[in-house]
C-alpha cells in the first residue's frame, strides 16, 4: 500500500482504523455497531487531515507563484498543472542486455564561426513556406 502523505497523524489514525477493522471481523462478542461508528469517525478524521494537507500544499504553490512576475506566474502555473514524471526509455539488444544512455551532453558553441554547409536560397524559401503554412 502506498501512502499519499508522509504524515504521522494520518499514520496513527490509519493504524487505529486497521485495528478496529480487525476487531470488527475477528471479535464475535464485540459491539460491531459501536466499532463501526468509531471506525467511520476515524475515516472522516483521515479525510479532513488529507484535505488540510492538500490545501497547505496548494497554498504553498500559490504563494510561490504570486511572488513572480506576471509572465513567470503563467509559466509556473502551467508547469505545476501539467508536471508529470517522464520515465526513462530502457532499450535492450538481441541478448536482452539493457543499453545504457552514455551520450555526453552537447557542448554549447560560444564562439562565432561560419557555417560548415551554408543555407541555400531554396532551403530558405522552403523553410519560409513551412513557417507560413502555405
C-alpha positions in Angstrom: 0.0 0.0 0.0 1.3 3.4 -0.9 0.8 6.3 1.4 -0.5 9.6 -0.1 1.1 11.7 2.6 4.1 11.1 4.9 2.2 12.3 7.9 2.4 10.8 11.4 -1.1 11.9 12.3 -2.5 10.0 9.3 -0.3 7.0 10.0 -1.6 6.8 13.6 -5.2 7.2 12.6 -4.8 4.6 9.9 -3.3 2.1 12.4 -6.2 2.7 14.8 -8.7 2.2 11.9 -7.0 -1.0 10.8 -7.1 -2.4 14.4 -10.8 -1.5 14.7 -11.4 -3.3 11.3 -9.7 -6.4 12.6 -11.7 -6.3 15.8 -15.0 -6.0 13.8 -14.2 -9.0 11.7 -12.5 -11.2 14.3 -14.2 -10.5 17.7 -17.6 -12.0 17.6 -18.5 -10.7 21.1 -17.7 -7.1 20.3 -20.3 -4.4 19.7 -19.8 -4.1 16.0 -22.2 -1.1 15.7 -20.1 1.0 18.1 -16.8 -0.2 16.5 -18.1 0.7 13.0 -19.2 4.1 14.2 -15.7 4.7 15.7 -14.0 3.4 12.6 -16.1 5.8 10.4 -15.3 8.7 12.7 -11.6 7.9 12.2 -12.1 7.7 8.5 -13.6 11.2 8.5 -10.6 12.5 10.5 -8.3 11.0 8.0 -10.2 12.6 5.1 -10.1 16.0 6.9 -6.4 15.7 7.5 -5.7 14.7 3.9 -7.8 17.7 2.7 -5.9 20.0 5.1 -2.5 18.7 3.8 -3.6 19.2 0.2 -4.8 22.7 0.9 -1.5 23.5 2.6 0.4 22.2 -0.5 -1.8 24.3 -2.8 -1.4 27.4 -0.7 2.4 27.0 -0.8 2.3 26.7 -4.6 0.1 29.8 -4.8 2.4 31.8 -2.5 5.4 30.8 -4.6 3.7 31.7 -7.9 2.3 35.1 -6.6 5.9 36.2 -5.8 6.8 36.0 -9.5 6.3 38.5 -12.4 3.1 38.1 -14.3 4.7 36.3 -17.2 6.5 33.9 -14.9 3.3 33.4 -13.0 1.6 32.0 -16.1 4.6 29.9 -17.0 5.0 28.4 -13.5 1.2 27.8 -13.1 1.1 25.8 -16.3 4.3 23.9 -15.3 2.7 23.0 -12.0 -0.5 21.8 -13.5 1.0 19.6 -16.2 4.1 18.4 -14.4 4.5 14.7 -14.9 7.4 12.4 -14.4 8.7 11.0 -17.6 10.1 7.5 -17.3 13.4 7.0 -19.0 13.3 4.8 -22.0 15.0 1.5 -21.5 16.3 -0.3 -24.6 17.7 -3.8 -24.8 19.6 -5.6 -27.5 19.1 -9.0 -29.0 20.9 -10.6 -26.0 18.3 -9.0 -23.6 21.1 -6.7 -22.3 19.9 -3.2 -21.4 21.6 -0.4 -23.3 22.6 2.5 -21.1 22.5 6.0 -22.5 26.1 7.1 -22.2 25.9 10.1 -24.5 27.6 13.1 -23.1 25.8 16.5 -23.1 26.2 18.6 -26.2 28.9 21.3 -25.9 27.5 24.8 -26.4 29.1 26.8 -29.2 30.2 30.1 -27.6 32.4 31.4 -30.4 31.0 32.8 -33.7 32.2 30.9 -36.8 30.9 30.4 -40.3 28.5 27.5 -41.1 30.1 24.3 -42.5 27.3 24.0 -45.0 25.7 27.4 -45.9 22.0 27.6 -46.3 20.9 27.9 -49.9 18.2 30.2 -51.2 15.9 27.2 -52.0 16.3 25.9 -48.4 15.4 29.3 -47.1 12.3 29.6 -49.3 11.2 26.1 -48.3 11.6 27.0 -44.6 9.7 30.2 -45.1 6.8 28.4 -46.7 6.7 25.9 -43.9 6.6 28.7 -41.3 3.7 30.4 -43.1 1.9 27.1 -43.6 1.4 27.6 -47.3 
